[in-house]
């Protein structure tokens, strides 16, 4: 069956050739190219834009317009392409923990579980700077090195699994997913919370990330962060002109100057002022 135009555009934009039979090498290339090209970001959320989960509109936003998005957009695009190409994929939802086990966390993250030749893999193209750039085998308590990062899975019982990334000398729990069956209707609930609830992290923070095998670049409010084999470097973004330059040059996102100034005043200026007060007190 031929691909829809939105999925064909996605495939062509990444420059990928579909093998005759499903292979893990194709999925690895798809995930790596996706997270290196299409930014994970909260721009549409903080600007109060309507965010559609219709596949055609996701493709237009991420692929055609290059505006990126967050997990419910990125991972749906990847899931639908793999499904259309004949891969055995299941939609899963996860609770984002970020090493905080005290608070209750809803299922606000979408991922894909892929099964190929009897092996199960976690595929995630929508988790930003801490997300993997390649499929991770569902091997319990086994270190998996992907790009600059080391990951492992833990079995929590009752069909639940934790994804962890190594930070320093210890592992940091990113999120917990389970083996239940989910549909787009379940995603709609998590998506609504994530971009409409005032307490949602995406509404309170400006975040933009691109991740390659040898480098991650991230804008988190007033900090521009670069991480590579030499370590991590942070730069304060102290003007709306610099913010606009970083969005354009690092993430290929060109916004109107008035929009950039609005973002600077809302998210960066308060943190810069707080840092200045802290430095002088």
Secondary structure, 3 states (H helix, E strand, C coil): CCCCHHHHHHHHHCCCCCCCCCCHHHHHHHHHHHHHHCCEECHHHHCCCCCCCCHHHHHHHHHHCCCCECHHHHHHHHHHHHHHCCCEEEEEEEEECCCCCCCCCCEEEEEEEEEECCEEEEECCCCHHHCCCCCEECCECCCEEECCEEEEEEEEECCEEEEEEEECCEEEEEEEEECCCCCHHHHHHHHHHHHHCCCCHHHHCCEEEEECCCEEEEEECCEEEEEECCEEEEEECCCHHHHHHHHHHHHCCCCCHHHHHHHHHHHHHHHHHHHHHHHHC
